[in-house]
Each structure stands twice: as C-alpha cells, then as structure tokens.
C-alpha cells in the first residue's frame, strides 16, 4: 500500500504504521522493514552485544568513529598551485545543526599553518594610541571574556560558480565556511587599554592588523567596526584554537569576509587611514564587467544552500517522507526566513528554522516533505532581518558581470533525479 499525505507535512508515525502493515514486496525500498520479514539485526545476537568494548582511556582525546571517516575536509587539487597557499572545504553536506567541529572546519592559508607556542605569543598595539602595549597570551586571559557564535566565510566561497555550474557538491560550492563559538576579549577592551585619546576624532580612523605567519596577511579595518563587535579569540567551541585556525589567538570580525579574520594576530596599529595592502587591492576586490573594481566590500550578504539532498548527499531511502535541510547566514544580521523551491524557483515553500536566527551566525533550516521519485530542482532563498533577499545568479550578473571571484551569494540549484542522485546545475 502507499500512504499519501495531503495539505500538511507527512506524519512519520502514519508512514511507519502504513509500511509495517504492508507486505515485503509492497514496501521494497520504503525504508522500514515489514513485520512479515524478520530482521536479523533484531532477532539474532550481534557481536557488539556479546563482549566488552573499549575502556575509558582508549582514546584520551575523543575522535570520530571509523564509520564516519568520510566526514573530512577536502581540497580541489587543481584550484591552487600547492597546498601551502590554498584552501580546503568543510563537509557541510554531512553535518547537521549549526556548530562546525574544529576538526573539519575549512582552512585557508597564505603561507601555511604555523606552530606558535603560547609562551612565545605576543600581541602589540601601537600607532595613534596613548601608550603602546605588548600583551602575552597570559595577559589576554586576564581581561573580561566574551563567548559569541559567528560564521566565518571566505570571500571566494562559491566563487567558481560565477560562469556556470562548476563543482559537484555542496562541500565544494559552499564549504569555505564554518560556524563556531568563540571565547576571547573584545578588541574594544584592548584598544581602550592602550588609550585612544591620541587618535582624536575616531570616525575617520582605522586599525591595521597583521599576523605572525610569513604572509602577515595585513588588512585595514575601520575603527567603527573595530570598536563594535571584533574580538581576539583564543578558544573555539570550548577548546583551544586548532593550529590551522590561528592557535593561540586570532582576530574575529563578525559578518565580514574571512580574510579579515587574521590568524596568529601579532600587531594592531591605529592609523589615520587604510594601508591599501596587497590583500585589499590586487586581492579581495571585485572586478566588474567594465574592468573597474569594487573595494571595501567586506560584508558577506545573505546566503543559503540546501545541504541535503545534494550531490554528495543523495536520497538513498525509498519514496515517502523526505527531510530537505540546509544552512543560511547573513553578515548584516540574523536570518529571518528561508524559502525552498522544488521546481527551480517557480514556486516556494517557507522552511522551518531550527532556532531563531542569530546575528552573523549560521541558521539551520528544514523542509519536511514527501518525495515519490519525481525530479526536483532544489533551491533555497534566504532573507535577513534588514529585509535583504538572496539574489539569483542572473540578478548578480546583471550588476557585476562575470569577472568576479568574490562575494557570490546567488541562489544555488541542485537537480535531484528520479533515482535520488543530485547534480549541480544552473537554472536560467
């Protein structure tokens, strides 16, 4: 028999009751066993229930079980000349919730990940301040702390998709992102400790930040942002930062492109203007169709993606209830709504937010629906608290052409085929 649901989300209880009452042949592939077909995993003794497991000290630092070994960061070998100045991608297709484990959160390095001991760490504040200061790691721990959750997105996330559908998987199209709870000290606290009277009127002042690695990755930040919500973080998700994420301390610049989040931060200079460094002129600017380039485009606009079903997370169960899920975020505030389309944007359904959106943090959304083998062109469209609506790729191209690499926040399309497999396509 077939259980159909009309006018509302399908009931899992009704679905399971229907399949259990069916014959084995009638429910082939439906995802629930028939009462007429004994399941040996229930009726027979299993090895794991007939002996002892590992002791408490088998893994002093817990690691994922071997059955989840596929949930890892991946890079695209041809994307960069080597892995030293390169990037890899978060397996967003295999995660749920919103917090990204550090161990699979994407990496972006400009000269490789360095090893810097806490004891050797120093942070200098200099320039137009009342007193130039140098902080040790222990000094930072003595200031009042904050715990705040933010996403970090590389400006080049989805950058390969400007000219058309390129990479087949949410991990590769949208995986230059992670979302963590950071612990640290507000940048305002440290700047005020050094004193800003010498800087005079702060409205036209900037800070220049640089890291301790060979690239230094220097960036200029307006003072207004520096005093607003930036922080120096030394913990993520409750534990020390990983080496690849800037251990022992990094800058957090909520809602702004990841290149601003300088790792291994060693110096903050108060200045009367931007430095116009390499990373904010020849890089991390947006070249338009007429050859001119936009700069100071720091904010990551509202964006979303369906993470499952997707090319790396196809539908493997049979017909019936299906959970469509994904992520949404905005650098301008909290996500207020996400719509999902199954027909390439012709019609839309409002998805359920797992929790109310938080400013500059990932929001998980779900659409509980029914799938009976029909093709779908899945899309998600995010809206944030400012009223901004995520654009289509066509809308972006009309304004910015196809020369850009950065800040592609277009609506993404997955073609879900009748066999449950999915493919990256572009709908025009």
C-alpha positions in Angstrom: 0.0 0.0 0.0 1.0 3.6 -0.4 0.5 6.2 2.3 -0.2 9.7 1.0 -0.4 12.9 2.9 -2.3 15.9 1.7 -2.4 19.5 2.9 0.3 19.1 5.6 3.7 17.7 6.3 3.7 13.9 6.3 3.4 12.1 9.6 6.3 9.8 10.3 4.1 7.7 12.6 1.4 7.3 9.9 4.1 6.4 7.4 5.7 3.7 9.6 2.3 2.2 10.5 1.5 2.0 6.8 4.7 0.3 5.8 4.7 -2.1 8.7 1.2 -3.2 7.7 2.3 -3.8 4.1 3.8 -6.9 2.6 7.5 -7.1 2.0 7.1 -6.7 -1.8 4.8 -3.7 -1.5 7.4 -1.7 0.6 10.6 -2.6 -1.2 12.9 0.4 -0.8 10.5 2.2 1.5 13.0 2.4 4.4 11.1 0.4 7.0 11.1 -3.4 7.5 8.0 -5.5 7.2 6.7 -7.3 10.2 6.5 -10.3 7.9 10.2 -10.2 7.3 12.3 -10.8 10.4 15.3 -8.5 10.7 18.4 -10.5 11.8 19.8 -7.3 13.5 16.9 -7.6 15.9 16.3 -11.4 16.0 19.9 -12.6 16.2 22.7 -12.0 18.6 25.2 -9.4 17.5 29.0 -9.4 18.2 28.9 -6.0 19.8 26.4 -7.2 22.4 28.4 -10.4 23.3 31.7 -8.9 24.6 33.4 -5.9 26.1 34.0 -2.6 24.5 36.9 -0.2 24.8 37.9 1.2 28.2 37.7 4.8 29.2 41.4 5.6 28.3 41.3 4.0 24.8 41.1 7.5 23.2 42.1 10.2 25.7 41.0 12.8 23.2 37.9 11.6 21.5 37.9 11.1 17.8 35.1 10.3 15.3 34.3 6.6 15.0 35.8 4.9 11.9 32.3 4.6 10.3 32.4 8.4 9.9 35.8 8.6 8.3 34.3 10.2 5.1 33.3 13.3 7.0 36.5 15.3 6.4 37.8 18.4 4.8 38.7 18.1 1.2 40.6 20.3 -1.2 40.4 20.7 -5.0 43.9 19.9 -6.3 43.8 22.0 -9.5 42.4 25.0 -7.7 45.9 26.2 -6.5 49.5 25.5 -7.3 50.2 23.9 -4.0 48.6 23.3 -0.6 50.7 25.9 1.3 48.8 28.9 -0.1 45.5 27.2 -0.6 42.1 26.2 0.8 40.1 23.2 1.7 36.4 22.8 2.3 34.0 22.0 5.3 31.9 18.9 4.7 28.7 20.8 5.2 26.7 18.1 3.3 27.5 15.6 6.1 26.8 17.9 9.1 23.7 18.9 10.9 22.9 21.6 13.4 25.0 24.8 13.1 28.2 24.4 15.1 31.1 23.3 13.0 33.6 20.9 14.7 37.1 22.4 14.6 38.5 19.2 13.1 36.5 19.5 9.9 36.2 23.3 9.6 37.8 24.6 6.4 41.3 26.1 6.3 42.7 29.0 4.3 46.4 29.7 4.4 48.5 32.2 2.6 51.9 30.7 3.7 51.0 27.6 5.6 49.8 26.9 9.1 52.5 27.7 11.6 53.2 26.3 15.1 53.4 29.1 17.7 53.6 28.3 21.4 51.5 30.3 23.9 54.7 31.2 25.7 56.1 32.7 22.5 53.0 34.6 21.6 52.9 38.5 21.7 50.3 41.0 20.6 51.4 44.6 20.0 49.1 47.6 19.9 50.8 50.6 18.5 50.4 53.7 16.4 48.0 56.5 17.4 47.4 55.3 21.0 48.2 56.9 24.3 50.5 54.1 25.3 51.9 51.4 23.0 51.4 48.0 24.6 52.5 44.4 24.2 50.3 41.6 25.5 51.3 38.0 26.3 48.8 35.1 26.0 48.5 35.1 29.8 47.8 38.8 29.7 44.8 38.2 27.3 43.4 35.6 29.7 43.2 38.2 32.5 40.8 40.5 30.6 37.0 40.1 30.8 35.9 37.4 28.4 33.1 37.0 25.9 31.5 34.0 24.3 30.0 34.6 20.9 29.0 32.4 18.0 29.7 33.6 14.5 30.2 32.2 11.0 33.4 32.7 9.1 33.0 32.7 5.3 35.8 33.1 2.8 35.0 35.9 0.3 35.7 33.3 -2.5 33.1 30.9 -1.3 31.0 29.8 -4.4 33.5 31.9 -6.5 33.9 29.1 -9.1 30.2 29.3 -9.9 30.2 32.8 -11.4 30.5 31.5 -15.0 28.2 28.5 -14.6 27.8 25.2 -12.6 31.3 24.0 -11.9 31.8 21.9 -8.8 29.6 19.0 -8.0 28.9 19.1 -4.2 27.8 21.5 -1.5 31.2 21.0 0.2 33.0 22.4 -2.9 30.5 25.1 -3.9 29.7 26.4 -0.4 32.2 24.7 2.0 34.5 27.7 2.6 32.5 28.4 5.8 32.4 27.4 9.4 30.5 28.4 12.5 32.0 28.4 15.9 31.5 29.7 19.4 34.5 31.9 20.2 35.9 32.8 23.6 38.1 35.8 23.9 38.5 39.5 24.6 36.7 42.3 22.8 39.0 44.4 20.6 37.5 47.5 22.1 38.7 46.4 25.5 42.3 46.1 24.3 42.3 49.3 22.3 40.9 51.2 25.3 43.6 49.7 27.5 46.1 51.3 25.2 44.1 54.5 25.1 42.6 56.3 22.1 42.8 59.9 23.1 45.8 60.4 21.0 43.9 59.4 17.9 41.5 62.3 18.3 38.3 62.0 16.3 37.8 58.3 15.8 35.2 58.4 13.0 37.9 58.5 10.3 40.5 56.3 12.0 41.4 52.8 11.0 43.3 49.8 12.5 45.8 47.8 10.5 46.1 44.2 11.7 48.7 41.6 10.7 49.5 38.0 11.6 52.7 36.3 12.8 53.0 34.0 9.8 55.3 34.6 6.8 52.4 36.2 4.8 51.3 38.5 7.6 48.1 38.9 5.7 47.7 42.5 6.7 44.2 44.1 6.4 42.8 47.6 7.2 39.6 47.8 9.3 37.6 51.0 10.0 37.7 52.0 13.7 33.9 51.9 13.8 34.0 48.1 13.2 37.0 47.5 15.4 35.2 49.1 18.4 31.8 47.4 17.6 32.0 43.6 17.7 35.5 42.5 16.8 37.3 40.3 19.3 40.6 38.5 19.9 39.7 34.8 20.3 41.8 32.1 22.0 39.2 29.4 22.2 36.7 27.9 19.8 33.9 25.6 20.7 35.2 25.5 24.2 38.8 24.4 23.5 42.0 25.9 22.2 42.0 27.1 18.6 43.5 24.5 16.3 46.8 25.3 14.7 45.1 25.7 11.3 42.7 28.2 12.8 45.3 30.5 14.3 46.4 29.0 17.6 47.0 30.5 20.0 44.9 33.7 19.1 43.1 35.1 16.1 41.0 38.1 15.2 37.3 37.7 14.8 35.5 40.1 12.5 31.8 39.1 12.7 29.9 39.1 9.4 32.9 40.3 7.3 34.9 38.2 4.8 37.2 35.6 6.3 40.4 37.2 5.0 39.9 39.9 7.6 39.9 37.4 10.4 43.7 37.5 10.8 45.2 34.3 12.3 48.2 34.3 14.7 47.4 38.0 15.2 50.6 39.8 16.3 50.0 43.5 15.7 47.2 46.1 15.7 48.2 49.6 14.6 45.9 52.6 15.0 46.1 54.8 11.9 44.5 57.7 10.2 43.7 55.8 7.0 43.8 52.4 5.4 47.1 50.9 4.3 45.9 49.7 0.9 47.8 46.4 1.3 48.1 43.6 -1.3 45.2 41.8 0.3 42.8 44.8 -0.1 43.8 46.0 -3.6 45.1 43.3 -6.0 43.2 40.7 -4.0 39.8 40.7 -2.3 38.3 43.3 -4.6 35.5 42.7 -7.1 36.2 43.3 -10.8 33.1 44.4 -12.7 32.1 43.9 -16.3 33.6 47.3 -17.3 37.0 46.5 -15.8 36.7 48.7 -12.7 36.8 47.0 -9.3 34.8 47.5 -6.1 36.8 47.6 -2.9 36.0 47.6 0.8 33.2 45.1 0.1 33.7 43.4 3.5 30.2 42.3 4.4 29.0 38.8 3.5 25.5 39.2 2.3 22.6 36.8 3.0 23.1 33.4 1.5 21.8 29.9 1.8 22.3 26.4 0.4 20.5 23.1 0.6 23.0 20.6 2.0 20.8 17.5 1.7 19.7 16.3 -0.7 22.7 17.4 -2.7 25.4 15.7 -5.0 27.3 14.3 -2.0 24.2 13.5 0.0 21.8 11.8 -2.4 18.4 10.4 -1.4 19.2 6.8 -0.5 15.8 5.8 1.0 12.7 5.0 -0.8 9.6 7.1 -1.5 7.7 8.8 1.2 8.9 11.3 3.9 11.9 13.4 3.0 13.8 16.0 5.1 15.3 18.8 3.0 17.8 20.7 5.0 20.4 23.4 4.7 22.1 26.4 6.1 21.5 30.2 5.8 23.5 33.1 7.0 24.0 36.9 6.7 26.8 39.3 7.6 24.2 42.1 8.1 22.3 40.4 11.0 20.0 37.5 11.7 18.3 35.2 9.2 14.6 35.9 9.4 13.2 33.4 6.8 14.3 30.8 4.3 12.2 29.6 1.4 12.7 26.4 -0.5 11.8 25.7 -4.1 11.5 22.2 -5.6 10.9 23.4 -9.2 13.8 25.8 -9.9 12.2 28.9 -8.4 8.7 28.8 -9.9 7.1 28.1 -6.5 8.4 28.5 -3.0 7.6 27.0 0.4 8.7 28.5 3.7 11.1 26.3 5.5 11.2 25.7 9.3 14.1 27.4 11.1 15.6 25.0 13.7 16.1 28.0 16.0 15.5 31.8 15.6 18.3 33.3 13.6 21.3 34.8 15.4 23.2 37.8 14.1 26.2 36.8 11.9 25.8 33.1 12.7 24.6 30.1 10.7 20.9 29.1 10.8 19.7 25.6 10.1 16.5 25.2 8.2 14.3 22.2 7.4 11.5 21.4 5.0 9.6 18.3 5.9 8.1 17.0 2.7 7.2 13.9 0.7 9.1 12.6 -2.3 7.8 9.9 -4.7 10.6 9.8 -7.2 9.8 13.0 -9.1 12.7 15.1 -10.4 13.3 18.2 -8.3 15.3 21.4 -8.9 16.1 22.3 -5.3 16.8 25.9 -4.3 17.0 27.8 -1.1 16.5 31.6 -0.7 17.4 33.4 2.4 16.1 36.7 3.9 17.7 38.6 6.8 16.4 41.0 9.4 17.3 44.0 7.2 14.8 42.8 4.5 17.6 41.8 2.1 16.6 38.9 -0.1 19.3 36.5 -1.5 19.5 37.1 -5.3 19.6 34.7 -8.3 22.8 34.3 -10.3 21.1 36.3 -13.1 20.4 39.2 -10.8 24.0 39.3 -9.6 25.4 39.1 -13.1 23.2 42.0 -14.2 25.0 44.2 -11.7 28.5 42.7 -11.5 29.1 40.7 -14.7 31.2 37.5 -14.7 34.7 38.8 -13.8 34.2 38.4 -10.1 35.7 35.8 -7.8 34.4 37.1 -4.5 31.0 37.6 -2.8 28.9 35.3 -4.9 25.8 34.8 -2.8 23.5 33.6 -5.5 20.7 31.0 -5.2 22.1 27.5 -5.8 20.3 24.8 -7.7 20.6 21.0 -7.3 18.9 18.8 -9.9 17.6 15.8 -7.9 16.9 12.9 -10.3 14.3 10.2 -10.1 16.9 7.8 -8.6 17.7 10.2 -5.8 21.1 11.3 -7.1 21.8 15.1 -7.4 23.8 17.3 -9.7 24.9 20.9 -9.7 23.1 22.8 -12.4 22.2 26.4 -13.4 18.6 27.4 -14.0 18.2 30.2 -16.5 
